[in-house]
Amino acid sequence: MAMDDQQSKVQRLYDACDAVFSSGNKAGLPTLTQIRWLQDLLDGMEARDVGIDAGSGSERSSSSSSEDDDRSPPGRRSLSAQAFTRITYVHIHECDDFSIGVFCFPAGATLPLHDHPQMVVLSKLLYGSMRVKSYDWATAPPPCSGPRKSGLARVVAVDEVREAPCKASVLFPRSGGNIHSLTAVTPCALLDVLAPPYAEELGRPSTYFSGIPVPSLPGFAVLEEADLPDDFRVAGAPYVGPELTVDMDTIFRYN
């Protein structure tokens, strides 16, 4: 699909997500072509495109830098990656059909093992490196069952290290590592698209798990619902990147 070359990268991402995931356009899961389109857009995004200054690790080529700087209002401030001393979520947009935001991690911080029920999730590591552990349920849930809280799961990744720049990843409701934990090896940031977003009242709660290996079944583990550590908190930070125009006439920006 054609995109306006004068738009910011985050605006292009929003418009694409709206085209793919909005209720009026959606018929089940997105097609492979649509997923690749979204991945391509995410692959072109960097920390500066969402208002984050990652320091020397996020320097861009002179061609892309000059082009995007020309489109940015003078004097726009940025969030400093060095200021994130705990896991911080920068909320860019959320509607009934999808959300866009950035998780910023200090080195060593862990987002515990959690699921994404009935969701498609696209992620782009903007800077730094992280360690990923992920699973998928070994069997499909019974029809009309609620969110799964325990069961046998297949290991998808064990301590897989991802380092920016790397390709955007995607997970689906039943594949791709829908249940995962993330640990920052270095300070890092992950741009996430969730479609649809979490909504407990609609059967999409966020559930956390512990994993128990099964010695007799290599590559599998039993997952059980677990409480979050008492000291676990995710802070919030304002979105200060390019203004986002929603539905062509509504400006959506967090200050």
N, C-alpha and C positions, 0 to 999 in steps of 0.2 A: 504494500500500500504506500502511496506517496506521502511524504512528510514535508512540512514547511521548513526550508533550510534556515529561516530566520528564528525559529523557535529554539528555546533552551533545550538541553538534552532531557531535563526532568519533565518538561512539558511534552516532549515527544513520547517519553515513557508513559506518562499519564494518558495521553490520547490513545496510544496503542492498547494499554490495559482496558480503557473504556470501550474500545472497539471489540476487544476479544472477550472480556468478562462481563460486561454490563448485561443486566437481565433481559433487555430488549433484543440483544444480539446473540445470546448464548444458547446453545443447544447441546447440553452435556459437556464433556471435557473438550478443551480446545484441541484443534487439529495439530499435527506435527509441524505443519507449515507455520501456523500461528505461534507455536512455542519457539521455533527457530527465529522468527521475526523478533519476538520479545528478547530472546537471548542475545541476538545481534545488537539490539539497542542497549541492553545492559552491559555487553562487552565494551561498548564505546564510552561508558561512563566512568568518571574518576571522582575522587573525594571533592575536588573543587566544584564539581557540577551540582553538588547538593549542599554547598556552603560549609565544607569542612576543610581546614588547612592541615594537611597531614605532614607538612614540613618537606624536607629534601626527598623523602620517599615517594612523594606524589608529583614530582616534577614531570611536566609533559613535554612533548615535542613542540618545537617553536611554531609549527604550522597549526596544530590544534589549539595551542595556548593563545596565540594571537587572535584566532578566529573567535573563540569563545569569549575572550576578554573584551572584544569589541561589542559583544552583545550584552555584557553585564553593566548595570548602572555603576557609575564611578562612586567610590567610597563604600561599596557594599562590604559589610563585615563578614567574617568567617568564624566558625567555631574552631578552636585549636585542639588538635588531637592530643596534645600534651596535657590538656586540662581534664581529660577523662580519667579519674582515679577509681571509678567503679563502672560496671556495665551501665551504659546510658543509651536510651532510645530516643532518637530524633524522629518525631512524628511528622510526616510530610502530608499524607492524605489518607482518609478512610471513608468508605461508603459501604452500602450493604453488599456490594459485589467484590470489592478488593481493597487492599490497603497497601501503602507504600511508606517505608520508613527505613531508618539506618540504626543498627546496633553497633555501638562503639565500645571496644573492650580495652582495658589496660592489660599489660602483660600478666599472664597467669590467671586471669579471671575465667570462670567457667559458667556457661549456661547449662544447667543440668539436663539430663535426658528427658525429652518431652516429645509430644506428638503433634500432628497437624491434621485433625480429623476432617475428612471430606474436602481437603484442600489441595490445590496446586500451589507450590511455592517455588519461586525463582529467586536465586540469590547471586549477588556479585560481590566478591571480596575486593574492596576498594584500595586497601593498603595493608601491609603487614602479612602475618602468617597465622594460621590457626590449625588446631588438631580436631578432627571430626571422628566421632564414633556413631554409627547409625545402624538401624534395623528396620525390617518390614515384618509385619505379622505373617506367620507361616501359612495360615489358612484365612480364607475370606470370612468376615463376620456373618452370623446368621441374618436372614432377612429381617428388617425392621428392628434390629437390635440397637441398643444405645451405644454410646462411646465405649470402646473396649478398655478395660482397666487392668487386665492381666492375660497371660497366655504365652504360647511358644512363638518365638520370633526368629527370623533368619538374619544372620549377621550380614550387613552390606559393606561396612567399612570398620576397620579396627585401627584407631589412632592414625588415620590418614591425614597427612600434613598438606594443607593447601597454602600456597604462597602467591601473593599478588606480584605481577599481573597473571591472572589465570581466567579461564573461560567461566562464564556464568553457569551455575548448576541448576537443575530442576528436579523436584520430587513431586510425586503424584499421590493420591489417596492410598494406593496399595503398593507402590513401588518407588524405587529411587532413594530409599532411606528415609521414609516418612517420620520415623522416630529417631531423633538424634540429639547428641550433646556436642557443645562447641567449647573449646578451650583455647584461649589466646596464647600462642607461643611468643609473639611480640605484640605490642600495641597494634590493633587492627580494627577494621570497620567492615560491616556486612550490610549491603543494601538489599532489602527484602521486599518482594511482592507476594502477598498472601491473597489467594482467591478461592473462596471468599475468606474474610477475616474471621478470627475467633468470635464466637457468639454462644455463650452457654445456654441461653434461652432457646436457641435453635439447634441444640445438640452438637455444638462445636466448642466444648470447653477445652482449656489447656490442661492436660494431665501430665504429671511427672512420674518417672519410673526409676526403679532400680533393676539392674540386669544380673542374672545368675547364670553362669555358663553351665552347659549340660555336657559333662565329660563323655557320655556315651553317644552324643550327637555333635560331632565337631561342626562348627559353623552355625550353631543354634544357641539360643539362650532363652531362659524363662524370664519374662518381664512382669514385674509387679508394681502396682501403684505405690508411690512413695511421697512422703511429705517433703516440702522444700526445707533446706536448712534454715534455722531460725534467723540467721544473720544475712540471708540472701535478699538482696534488694536490687531492683532495676530503677535507676534514676531517669528523669526526663530532661530533655534539653530542647530549646526552641529551634524550629527550622528557620534558617536565615539565608537559604539559597534563593535562586531565581523565583520570582512570583509564579504561582501556578494558577492558570485560568481554567476553571471548571465549568463545563457546559457552555463555553464560549462567552459567558457574560458574568460569571461569578468569580471573583478573585478569592483564592483560598491560600492564606499564608499565615503561619504561626510566627509571632514576634515575641 
